[in-house]
Amino acid sequence: MTLLRPTYRTSDGERIPGSVRNVFICNMGTYFLTDLVVYADGLVDCWGLMTLEEFAAKLESGWVATEFEEGAEGSLHGIVAWRFSEPDSYIDAESLLAEVRDTVEELNGRPDSSGRCLEALDAFLADPTEPNRAALRKAYLEIPPTQRRYVLGDMDLKDGPLRALVHGPGGTDPLGGRVITEEYYEGALEYFAERKRGAAEIRRRDGVDEPRERRAAAITLEQRFFPDVWPDDAGVLVLRNECPAPIEVDGAVHRTVWHAYWALATDDERRREQIRLAPNGYQAQRLGRESPRRGDWADVRLAVMTRLLRAKFDQHPELAEVLLATGNATLLYNEGDSPFWGGGGRNWLGRLLELVRAELRAARPDR
């Protein structure tokens, strides 16, 4: 099973999610182990950003390599070099391209080839006709061969029961040349019946606290700089802390959440007032970061931020409506220079916004 690492790139202010895997590039006879980054918009980065079609051409030419010459040099830049001896590749160019296409589907929250096969499997089990078997066979064969054994998530039987249904009684399984007997076929049907019963039992036992609705696509709250006036159509950006939504905290009015947060971060009364009067949230942040912190700030900052976000949405019902309208989507708060608050790290601001959203919904059962 291919191991992927999450990443992203920013394009025109938009965060594009991606996944990283390893590939070899053959350059002047040397095979370089490097990263292949696949993005949700269908671009890939492999020693340069390119389209899927361009990547397919690189595969076809052998520049992105899936076959290796005996005795050829391999290299991991600046770390190690070696010579290939009896190289045995587990993936070919066609399968690698198919896996990359699957990754694009996954990044967009759509079923990949394995997901589509499982949907076809459910349709066949519900109505085991030959047209449905043909649809199942087609969906199964669209899974990259390297990934078929994982489709059922069963590392003992792998995809054996599925292959029995695909080829049907009397058919021959090309993998090993086994003839599908009636007994073996009935065993496969019972396997899936038991699998269904097991899934139902898990849902009954553990599903009480699980969401009934499918989670919506994640929403990224990008950093945008509006130096003078925020636009009327800022959309979900009004959920950000620099949005000019004054809040009253401890008898003092602050122009934004960031004003209040950084004012409360310092014990210096003079600096606190300077922060409170800063012309915008960006300036409040700058002043706050330059100010001395109160001694317990690292321990209390999460509680303070939670309190301020609650105040913002309690005191601005129209903004609460925007937050509620995000449904059950994961909120990724892009605070690029802060791995603590930002979605590229621990995403505490996104998580706290989800908490406040849940509290608002709990207070309004109709939502």
N, C-alpha and C positions, 0 to 999 in steps of 0.2 A: 504494500500500500504506500502510495506516494506521500511523503511528509511535506506539508506546506507551512510557511510562516506568513502571518498577516503583515501587510504594509500598506502604504498609500502614497499617492502623489497629489500635488495641488495644481490644478489647471484653471486659469481664469477665476481664481478665488474659490473654486469648487474642489472638494476633497474626493478623490477617486480611489476607492478601496482596491487593494491588490493582494496577491499571494506570491510568495517566493519559493522556487524550487531550484534544484541544481541540474545543470546540463554541462555537456562538453562542447567547446568550440574548437574546431580544427583550423588552426592558423599557421600557414607555412610549415605544415607537417607535424606540428606539436598540438596535442590535445589539452586545452586549458579547461580545468574545472571552474565553473563560474555560476553566477546567479542568473536565473531566468525569472523575470518579474512579469506576472500576468495581471492586467488591470480589467476592471469591470466594464470599461468602455471599449474593450476589444483590442486595445493596444498592448504590445509586449515590449519589454526592455531586455535586450540581450546584446550587450555592447552597443547600445543605441536603441532609441524608441522606434518601433515599426508596427505595421498592421499585421493582422493574422495572415493575410495573403503573402506579405513579404516574408514573414516568419516561415510559412510553408515552403517558399522558394529557397530559403536558407537551409531548411531541412533536406529538400530534394537535392540541393547541390552538395550536401555533405559538410557544409560549413558549420551547421549545428549537427553534431555527430552522434549517431547511435551505433555505429560500427567502428571498430578500432583495429589498426594494423598491428600485426605481431612485431614486437620490438620497437614500436613507435614511442616517442617521448610523451609523457604526461606531465602536467605542471599545475600546481596550485600557487598562484603568484606570490613570490616572496617567502614561501613557506617550505615547499618540498617539490622535488621533481623525481620522476621514476620512468621505467621502461615497462611497456605492456608485455606480459608473458601469458600466452594462451587466453587472450581476452574473450569473455563470453557475455555478450550484452543481453539483458533481460527485456529490452524494449526496442521496437523498431520505429522508424520515422512516422509511419501512419498512426501507430498507437500513441506516440508522444503528442502528435498534433491533436488527436482526439481527446487526450487528457487535458490539453491546454484549452480546447473548446469547452470541455466540461467545467473547467475552473471558471471560465467567463460566466457560464450559466449559474454556477453556485454563488459567485460574487454578486449576481443580480437577483438572488433569491428565487431563481427558477429551478425546476427539476433538471438535474443533469441526466446523462444517459442511464445511469443506474436508477435514478428516481423514476424516469419514464418507464423503465422496464418493470419496476415494482407496481406502477399504476396499471400496466398491461397485465401483470400477473393477477392483480386483484380482479380485473375485468374478466379474465379467463376463469378464475376460480368461481366467480359469481355466475358465469354463463359459459361452461366449457364446450363451446362450439369450435369447429375447425377454423372459421374466419378469425375467431379470437385467439386460437392457437397460432395462426399465421402472424397475427399482430404481435403476439408475445415473442415469437421467434425473431421477427424483425427487430423488435426493441432490444432483445437480448444480444443480437449480433452487432447492434450499434454501440454496445459497451466496449471500450477498449479491451482487447484480450488480457492485458495486464491487470485489469480491474474486475474481471468477471467473477473471480473466486471470492471477492469480498462483498458481492451484491446482497447476499442474504445476511451478512454479519455473523455467519456460522463458520468458525475456523476449524471445526471438526469435519463436517460434511461439505463445507464450502458451497459451491453452486450445483452440486450433484443433483439434489431434488428438483431444482429448476430446470436443469438440462433434460431430466426425464419428462417433464411436462412439455418442454419445447419440442422434443422429437417424437413424443407420443408412443403408445404401445406398438411394438413391432418395428419401431424406428431404430436407427443406430446412432449412438453417441459418438461423434467423431473423435472425442477426447478419450482414447483408449479402445475405441472400436466396440464398445459394449452394446449388445442388442437390448433394447428396453422391453423386458418381459412384462406380462400383465401383473405379475406379483410385485415386481419392482415399481411399476407405475402406480399401483394401488398404495404401495408403501410411501411413495412420494406425495400422493394426495393426502394420506393420513398425516404425514409430516407437516404439511401446510395447515391441516385442520387443527393439529395440536399446537402449532405455532400461533394460530388465531386464538385458540382458547387461552394460551399462555399470555398473549398480549392483552386479552380482555381481563384476565385476572390481575395483571399488573395495573391496568387502568383502574380496576375496582379497588385495589388495595392502596395504590399510591397516587391515584389521580384526583383525590378529593381536593387537593390544594393546587392543582395544575390549572392554568388558564384554559378556558373553554374556546377562546378565539385564537386564531393563528396570529402570531406577532407580525405587526406591520413592518415595512421596510424601515431601517434605521434613518434617523434624521440628523444631519450634521449642522450644528450651529456655528457657521463659519465666522471668522474674524473679519469684520469690515470696518473701515475707518470713515466716519462721517464727521469731518472737522467742525462744521457749522451747525447744520440742522439735519436731524434724522428724517428720511423720507416717510411719507404717509403710508406707503406700501412696503414697509420693511419686513412684513411677513413674520416668520418664526424668529427672525433676528431680535424681535422685541423681548424674547426670552433671555437675551444676553444681559450680563451685569452692567454693561456700559449704556444700555438703553436709558434715555432720559425719563425715568419714571420716579419722581421724588417719593421718598419714604420717610416717615417719622419714626425715630428710634430714640427712646429715653428722652423725649421732649425736644430733640433736635431734628430738624428737617435736612435730609441729605438728597442731593440731586439724582444720584444713582445708587445701586447696590454697592458698586465699587467705592463710592465716596464713603458710605457707612462702614464698609468692611475695613478699609485702610485707616479710617479715623479711629475705629475701635482697636486697631492693631498696635497703637502706640499709647504710651502714658504721658507723652509730651503734649501738654495742653495747647501750646502755641502751634505745634505742628498739626495737631488734631484739627484746630480751627482752619489752618491753611488748607488742609485736605478737604474739609467740609465745603469750603468756598471755591474750590478749584472749578474752572469753567466747564469741564466735562469729565467723563469717567476715565479717559486716557490720562489726563493730567493728574487726576486723583490717584491713579495707580502709580504714576511716576513719583509723585511726592511721597506716597505711602512706602514705596520700596526704598526710598532714600532716608526714611525716618527710623529712629530706634524702635525696636519691637518691645512690647511688654514681655515679661519673663515667661509667662505661661502660654504664650501665643500658639506654639506648636501643638499644645494639648487641647486648646479650646477653639481653634479656628473652624473646625467642622461644625461645632455647635453654633458658633456665631453665624456662619454662612447659612446654616439651616434656618435660623431665626430671621435673618434678613430676607431670604427668599420667601418665607411665609409672609412676612410683612409686605413685600412687594405685591404678591398676588392677592393678599387680603385687601390691600388698600387700592388696588387697581383691578376691579372685576373684569374690565375689558381685556386685560392681559391674561387673566385667569382663563378666559374663554379660549384664547389662542393656545395656552398650555393644554387645556382639556382636549382641544381639537387634534392634538398629536396622537390621540388614541393610546394604543399600547406600544407605540414605537420606541425603540431604544434611542435615547438622546445622546449624541456624541458632541461634546462641547470642545470646540477647537480653540485651545488656549496654548498656542504653539510653544511658548517659552516656559510652560509649566507642566511638567510630567505629573504633578500632583492633581491639579485641577482639570487638565486637558484630556481629550479623548485619545490622544496618542500615548497616554500613560494610564493613570488610575481613573481618570474621567470622573472625579468626584463631583464636579459641577453638573455633569449630565445625570449622574446618579441621584443627586439631591433634587434636581428638577423633577425626576421621575417620582421621587418620594413625595414632593409637594403635590404633584399631579394626582397621585393616589389618595392623598389626604383630601384634596378638593373633591375628588369623585366620591369618596366615602361620605363626605358631608352633604353630597347631592346625589342620592341613590338613583335619581332619574337619568343621570349621566353614566 
